[in-house]
Amino acid sequence: MVAADLPWTIQLEDAQVWQRERTTLTVEVQSTDRFAILEASLPRIEGVDVQALPATNEASPDGKRILRLIWQLSAHTPGKQTIQLPAIRYNLNGRDAAQWQPPLQTLDVQALPPYLPPTIPVGKVQIESRIEPSGWLQPDHLAYWHIRLHSDAVSTAQFPPILKQIQTTQGVEVFPATVGAVHEPPLQTLNYRIPLKAQSSGKLDLPTLQWHWFDPETGRLERQQYAPPTPWVLAWAWRVILAISGGLLLLLGLRTAGYFTYRRLRRWRSKRQVQQALQQNADASSVRQTLDACSAAHGWPANLSTRHWLQHWEQQYGANPSLQTALHQHEAKRFASNPPG
Protein backbone atom coordinates (compact mmCIF):
# COMPACT_ATOMS: atom_id res chain seq x y z
CA MET A 1 0.00 0.00 0.00
CA VAL A 2 1.25 3.49 -0.89
CA ALA A 3 -0.04 6.85 0.21
CA ALA A 4 -1.43 7.63 -3.23
CA ASP A 5 -3.84 4.70 -2.91
CA LEU A 6 -5.64 6.38 -0.02
CA PRO A 7 -8.09 9.34 -0.26
CA TRP A 8 -6.28 11.88 1.99
CA THR A 9 -7.84 15.24 2.89
CA ILE A 10 -6.60 18.18 4.93
CA GLN A 11 -8.76 21.01 6.23
CA LEU A 12 -7.97 24.20 8.13
CA GLU A 13 -11.04 25.26 10.10
CA ASP A 14 -10.38 29.01 9.78
CA ALA A 15 -7.68 30.36 7.51
CA GLN A 16 -8.17 33.88 8.94
CA VAL A 17 -7.98 34.23 12.71
CA TRP A 18 -7.11 36.72 15.42
CA GLN A 19 -4.03 36.48 17.56
CA ARG A 20 -4.46 33.79 20.24
CA GLU A 21 -7.70 32.62 18.61
CA ARG A 22 -7.89 28.86 18.45
CA THR A 23 -8.48 27.01 15.19
CA THR A 24 -8.16 23.38 14.17
CA LEU A 25 -6.27 21.60 11.41
CA THR A 26 -7.61 18.17 10.48
CA VAL A 27 -6.15 15.35 8.38
CA GLU A 28 -8.51 12.55 7.35
CA VAL A 29 -8.29 9.40 5.27
CA GLN A 30 -10.85 6.75 4.39
CA SER A 31 -9.98 3.11 4.88
CA THR A 32 -11.45 -0.35 5.36
CA ASP A 33 -8.97 -1.27 8.10
CA ARG A 34 -10.70 -1.36 11.47
CA PHE A 35 -7.47 -1.38 13.48
CA ALA A 36 -5.47 1.17 11.48
CA ILE A 37 -4.46 4.47 13.05
CA LEU A 38 -2.78 7.67 11.91
CA GLU A 39 0.40 8.82 13.61
CA ALA A 40 2.57 11.93 13.35
CA SER A 41 5.07 13.82 15.45
CA LEU A 42 3.96 17.09 17.04
CA PRO A 43 4.40 19.96 14.57
CA ARG A 44 6.86 22.70 15.56
CA ILE A 45 5.64 26.03 14.21
CA GLU A 46 7.34 29.25 15.23
CA GLY A 47 4.93 31.69 16.88
CA VAL A 48 2.11 29.11 17.03
CA ASP A 49 1.05 26.96 19.98
CA VAL A 50 0.11 23.48 18.79
CA GLN A 51 -1.87 20.89 20.73
CA ALA A 52 -2.52 17.44 19.28
CA LEU A 53 -5.84 15.71 19.94
CA PRO A 54 -6.04 11.90 20.19
CA ALA A 55 -6.13 10.09 16.86
CA THR A 56 -9.46 8.44 16.00
CA ASN A 57 -10.74 5.61 13.82
CA GLU A 58 -14.51 5.86 13.39
CA ALA A 59 -17.11 4.07 11.31
CA SER A 60 -18.83 6.16 8.61
CA PRO A 61 -22.47 5.74 7.45
CA ASP A 62 -21.34 4.01 4.25
CA GLY A 63 -19.56 1.29 6.23
CA LYS A 64 -16.02 2.56 5.68
CA ARG A 65 -13.63 3.77 8.35
CA ILE A 66 -12.53 7.40 8.80
CA LEU A 67 -9.09 7.88 10.33
CA ARG A 68 -8.48 11.35 11.70
CA LEU A 69 -5.72 13.48 13.21
CA ILE A 70 -6.54 16.93 14.65
CA TRP A 71 -4.30 19.72 15.87
CA GLN A 72 -5.43 22.86 17.68
CA LEU A 73 -3.49 25.95 16.65
CA SER A 74 -3.19 29.27 18.45
CA ALA A 75 -0.96 31.87 16.78
CA HIS A 76 0.74 34.59 18.83
CA THR A 77 2.40 36.48 15.98
CA PRO A 78 0.30 38.48 13.46
CA GLY A 79 0.78 38.11 9.75
CA LYS A 80 0.97 35.18 7.35
CA GLN A 81 1.95 31.92 9.00
CA THR A 82 3.07 28.93 6.92
CA ILE A 83 2.15 25.62 8.48
CA GLN A 84 4.24 22.62 7.54
CA LEU A 85 2.96 19.39 9.04
CA PRO A 86 5.23 16.38 9.47
CA ALA A 87 4.66 13.23 7.44
CA ILE A 88 1.50 11.36 8.38
CA ARG A 89 2.05 7.65 8.99
CA TYR A 90 -0.67 5.09 8.31
CA ASN A 91 -0.04 2.48 10.98
CA LEU A 92 -1.53 -0.97 10.51
CA ASN A 93 -0.82 -3.94 12.78
CA GLY A 94 2.08 -2.14 14.43
CA ARG A 95 3.93 -1.08 11.27
CA ASP A 96 3.84 1.90 8.93
CA ALA A 97 1.93 0.69 5.89
CA ALA A 98 1.93 4.11 4.16
CA GLN A 99 3.05 7.71 4.57
CA TRP A 100 1.63 10.97 3.30
CA GLN A 101 3.17 14.43 3.29
CA PRO A 102 0.43 17.09 3.71
CA PRO A 103 0.71 20.21 1.56
CA LEU A 104 1.63 23.56 3.12
CA GLN A 105 -1.18 25.49 4.79
CA THR A 106 -1.34 29.26 5.25
CA LEU A 107 -2.79 30.94 8.31
CA ASP A 108 -3.63 34.65 8.11
CA VAL A 109 -3.34 36.05 11.64
CA GLN A 110 -4.89 39.43 12.37
CA ALA A 111 -3.37 41.53 15.15
CA LEU A 112 -5.48 42.22 18.20
CA PRO A 113 -6.29 45.85 19.01
CA PRO A 114 -3.27 47.45 20.71
CA TYR A 115 -5.27 48.47 23.79
CA LEU A 116 -5.88 44.84 24.80
CA PRO A 117 -3.55 43.48 27.49
CA PRO A 118 -2.00 40.06 26.84
CA THR A 119 -4.14 38.48 29.59
CA ILE A 120 -7.45 39.04 27.78
CA PRO A 121 -9.02 35.71 26.70
CA VAL A 122 -9.70 35.50 22.97
CA GLY A 123 -12.90 33.48 23.17
CA LYS A 124 -15.54 32.89 25.82
CA VAL A 125 -14.84 31.18 29.13
CA GLN A 126 -17.77 29.54 30.93
CA ILE A 127 -18.11 29.46 34.72
CA GLU A 128 -20.14 27.49 37.25
CA SER A 129 -19.77 27.04 40.98
CA ARG A 130 -21.25 25.51 44.12
CA ILE A 131 -20.83 25.79 47.86
CA GLU A 132 -19.97 22.75 50.00
CA PRO A 133 -21.66 21.72 52.22
CA SER A 134 -24.99 22.42 50.58
CA GLY A 135 -27.84 23.99 52.52
CA TRP A 136 -27.30 26.16 55.59
CA LEU A 137 -23.76 27.00 56.66
CA GLN A 138 -22.56 27.61 60.21
CA PRO A 139 -20.54 30.62 61.37
CA ASP A 140 -16.81 30.00 61.95
CA HIS A 141 -16.97 26.61 60.25
CA LEU A 142 -15.05 25.74 57.10
CA ALA A 143 -16.94 25.70 53.83
CA TYR A 144 -15.61 25.32 50.31
CA TRP A 145 -16.37 27.31 47.20
CA HIS A 146 -15.89 25.08 44.16
CA ILE A 147 -15.47 27.01 40.91
CA ARG A 148 -15.17 25.45 37.47
CA LEU A 149 -13.91 27.48 34.51
CA HIS A 150 -14.04 25.76 31.14
CA SER A 151 -13.81 26.62 27.47
CA ASP A 152 -13.52 24.88 24.12
CA ALA A 153 -12.01 27.97 22.51
CA VAL A 154 -9.43 29.21 25.04
CA SER A 155 -6.46 27.49 26.66
CA THR A 156 -6.11 27.53 30.44
CA ALA A 157 -3.18 29.93 30.09
CA GLN A 158 -5.69 32.59 28.95
CA PHE A 159 -8.28 31.95 31.67
CA PRO A 160 -9.15 35.05 33.73
CA PRO A 161 -7.30 35.42 37.07
CA ILE A 162 -10.38 35.16 39.28
CA LEU A 163 -8.49 34.47 42.53
CA LYS A 164 -7.42 38.12 42.65
CA GLN A 165 -11.09 39.03 43.05
CA ILE A 166 -11.65 36.67 46.01
CA GLN A 167 -10.20 38.11 49.19
CA THR A 168 -10.98 38.19 52.91
CA THR A 169 -13.67 40.74 53.74
CA GLN A 170 -15.40 41.84 56.90
CA GLY A 171 -17.94 39.02 56.68
CA VAL A 172 -15.97 36.17 55.08
CA GLU A 173 -12.47 34.86 55.78
CA VAL A 174 -10.83 33.30 52.70
CA PHE A 175 -7.95 30.80 52.84
CA PRO A 176 -5.44 29.77 50.12
CA ALA A 177 -7.07 27.93 47.24
CA THR A 178 -6.06 24.82 45.37
CA VAL A 179 -6.29 24.77 41.57
CA GLY A 180 -6.34 21.77 39.26
CA ALA A 181 -6.25 21.72 35.47
CA VAL A 182 -8.12 19.14 33.40
CA HIS A 183 -7.33 18.76 29.70
CA GLU A 184 -9.96 16.75 27.83
CA PRO A 185 -9.64 18.11 24.29
CA PRO A 186 -11.23 20.15 22.98
CA LEU A 187 -12.37 21.23 26.47
CA GLN A 188 -9.95 23.04 28.78
CA THR A 189 -10.89 23.20 32.47
CA LEU A 190 -9.63 24.75 35.70
CA ASN A 191 -11.13 23.59 39.00
CA TYR A 192 -10.76 25.86 42.04
CA ARG A 193 -11.33 24.75 45.64
CA ILE A 194 -11.45 27.79 47.91
CA PRO A 195 -11.77 27.27 51.70
CA LEU A 196 -13.65 30.01 53.55
CA LYS A 197 -15.37 30.81 56.84
CA ALA A 198 -18.42 33.00 57.33
CA GLN A 199 -17.98 35.09 60.46
CA SER A 200 -21.62 35.76 61.34
CA SER A 201 -25.18 34.69 60.56
CA GLY A 202 -26.86 36.02 57.45
CA LYS A 203 -26.49 35.49 53.73
CA LEU A 204 -23.02 34.45 52.57
CA ASP A 205 -21.52 37.52 50.93
CA LEU A 206 -19.23 36.41 48.11
CA PRO A 207 -17.92 38.77 45.42
CA THR A 208 -19.42 38.96 41.96
CA LEU A 209 -16.76 37.70 39.56
CA GLN A 210 -16.20 39.63 36.36
CA TRP A 211 -13.74 39.80 33.51
CA HIS A 212 -13.41 40.94 29.90
CA TRP A 213 -12.94 38.75 26.88
CA PHE A 214 -12.45 39.39 23.17
CA ASP A 215 -15.13 37.99 20.88
CA PRO A 216 -13.47 36.85 17.61
CA GLU A 217 -16.81 36.78 15.78
CA THR A 218 -17.70 40.41 16.42
CA GLY A 219 -14.20 41.79 16.96
CA ARG A 220 -15.38 43.47 20.17
CA LEU A 221 -14.42 43.43 23.81
CA GLU A 222 -17.14 41.84 25.94
CA ARG A 223 -17.74 41.81 29.68
CA GLN A 224 -18.81 38.79 31.67
CA GLN A 225 -20.25 38.81 35.19
CA TYR A 226 -21.04 35.90 37.47
CA ALA A 227 -23.04 36.14 40.70
CA PRO A 228 -22.06 33.25 43.02
CA PRO A 229 -24.46 31.26 45.21
CA THR A 230 -25.61 33.03 48.40
CA PRO A 231 -26.61 30.36 50.93
CA TRP A 232 -27.71 31.31 54.43
CA VAL A 233 -25.29 31.17 57.35
CA LEU A 234 -27.15 30.33 60.57
CA ALA A 235 -25.94 29.64 64.09
CA TRP A 236 -27.55 26.76 66.00
CA ALA A 237 -29.76 29.11 68.03
CA TRP A 238 -31.28 30.53 64.86
CA ARG A 239 -31.73 27.04 63.45
CA VAL A 240 -33.67 25.98 66.56
CA ILE A 241 -35.85 29.10 66.35
CA LEU A 242 -36.52 28.50 62.66
CA ALA A 243 -37.26 24.82 63.28
CA ILE A 244 -39.78 25.66 66.03
CA SER A 245 -41.36 28.41 63.91
CA GLY A 246 -41.55 26.07 60.94
CA GLY A 247 -43.18 23.38 63.08
CA LEU A 248 -45.78 25.82 64.40
CA LEU A 249 -46.54 27.03 60.88
CA LEU A 250 -46.86 23.44 59.74
CA LEU A 251 -49.30 22.63 62.55
CA LEU A 252 -51.29 25.76 61.78
CA GLY A 253 -51.40 24.82 58.12
CA LEU A 254 -52.50 21.27 58.91
CA ARG A 255 -55.17 22.56 61.28
CA THR A 256 -56.46 25.02 58.69
CA ALA A 257 -56.45 22.37 55.99
CA GLY A 258 -58.27 19.97 58.30
CA TYR A 259 -60.89 22.58 59.15
CA PHE A 260 -61.60 23.36 55.50
CA THR A 261 -61.70 19.67 54.65
CA TYR A 262 -64.16 19.03 57.49
CA ARG A 263 -66.33 21.94 56.39
CA ARG A 264 -66.39 20.75 52.78
CA LEU A 265 -67.24 17.21 53.88
CA ARG A 266 -70.00 18.48 56.18
CA ARG A 267 -71.52 20.56 53.38
CA TRP A 268 -71.33 17.65 50.95
CA ARG A 269 -73.05 15.32 53.41
CA SER A 270 -75.78 17.85 54.18
CA LYS A 271 -76.47 18.37 50.47
CA ARG A 272 -76.67 14.64 49.93
CA GLN A 273 -79.02 14.19 52.89
CA VAL A 274 -81.38 16.84 51.47
CA GLN A 275 -81.47 15.11 48.09
CA GLN A 276 -81.99 11.67 49.66
CA ALA A 277 -84.84 12.93 51.88
CA LEU A 278 -86.61 14.44 48.88
CA GLN A 279 -86.05 11.38 46.69
CA GLN A 280 -87.32 8.99 49.38
CA ASN A 281 -90.45 11.11 50.07
CA ALA A 282 -89.53 11.52 53.73
CA ASP A 283 -92.05 13.04 56.10
CA ALA A 284 -92.20 16.80 56.61
CA SER A 285 -90.27 16.83 59.88
CA SER A 286 -87.39 14.80 58.42
CA VAL A 287 -87.13 17.10 55.40
CA ARG A 288 -87.24 20.11 57.70
CA GLN A 289 -84.41 18.69 59.79
CA THR A 290 -82.22 18.04 56.74
CA LEU A 291 -82.85 21.58 55.44
CA ASP A 292 -81.90 23.06 58.82
CA ALA A 293 -78.80 20.85 59.01
CA CYS A 294 -77.78 21.99 55.54
CA SER A 295 -78.27 25.64 56.55
CA ALA A 296 -76.09 25.12 59.64
CA ALA A 297 -73.36 23.40 57.59
CA HIS A 298 -73.27 26.34 55.16
CA GLY A 299 -73.62 29.08 57.75
CA TRP A 300 -77.02 30.22 56.52
CA PRO A 301 -79.60 31.66 58.94
CA ALA A 302 -81.62 29.16 60.99
CA ASN A 303 -85.30 28.37 60.47
CA LEU A 304 -85.36 29.51 56.83
CA SER A 305 -88.56 28.98 54.93
CA THR A 306 -88.36 26.57 52.03
CA ARG A 307 -88.41 29.46 49.53
CA HIS A 308 -85.65 31.38 51.31
CA TRP A 309 -83.62 28.18 51.75
CA LEU A 310 -83.82 27.57 48.02
CA GLN A 311 -82.68 31.16 47.37
CA HIS A 312 -79.55 30.62 49.51
CA TRP A 313 -78.88 27.34 47.69
CA GLU A 314 -79.09 28.97 44.27
CA GLN A 315 -76.80 31.82 45.39
CA GLN A 316 -74.25 29.24 46.54
CA TYR A 317 -74.51 26.59 43.82
CA GLY A 318 -76.60 28.07 41.04
CA ALA A 319 -80.04 27.03 39.81
CA ASN A 320 -80.99 23.36 40.17
CA PRO A 321 -84.31 22.67 38.42
CA SER A 322 -84.64 19.12 39.76
CA LEU A 323 -84.12 20.26 43.35
CA GLN A 324 -86.54 23.14 42.86
CA THR A 325 -89.21 20.78 41.47
CA ALA A 326 -88.71 18.30 44.33
CA LEU A 327 -89.08 21.04 46.97
CA HIS A 328 -92.23 22.38 45.30
CA GLN A 329 -93.70 18.87 45.20
CA HIS A 330 -92.81 18.39 48.88
CA GLU A 331 -94.46 21.69 49.81
CA ALA A 332 -97.58 20.84 47.81
CA LYS A 333 -97.83 17.42 49.45
CA ARG A 334 -97.24 18.87 52.92
CA PHE A 335 -99.97 21.49 52.55
CA ALA A 336 -102.31 18.95 50.96
CA SER A 337 -101.92 16.60 53.93
CA ASN A 338 -102.28 19.47 56.43
CA PRO A 339 -105.04 21.76 55.09
CA PRO A 340 -105.60 25.02 56.95
CA GLY A 341 -108.39 25.13 59.55
Secondary structure, DSSP 8 states (H G I E B T S, - for coil): --GGGS-EEEEES-SEEETT-EEEEEEEEEES-TT-EEE------TTEEEEE---EEEE-TTS-EEEEEEEEEEE-S-EEEEE----EEEEETTEEEEEE----EEEEEE---TTS-TTS-BS--EEEEEEES-S-B-TTSEEEEEEEEEESSS-GGGS--GGGG----SSEEE---EEEEEEETTEEEEEEEEEEEE-SSEE-----EEEEEEETTTTEEEEEEE-----EE--HHHHHHHHHHHHHHHHHHHHHHHHHHHHHHHHHHHHHHHHHHHHTT--HHHHHHHHHHHHHHHT--SS--HHHHHHHHHHHH---HHHHHHHHHHHHHHHHHS---
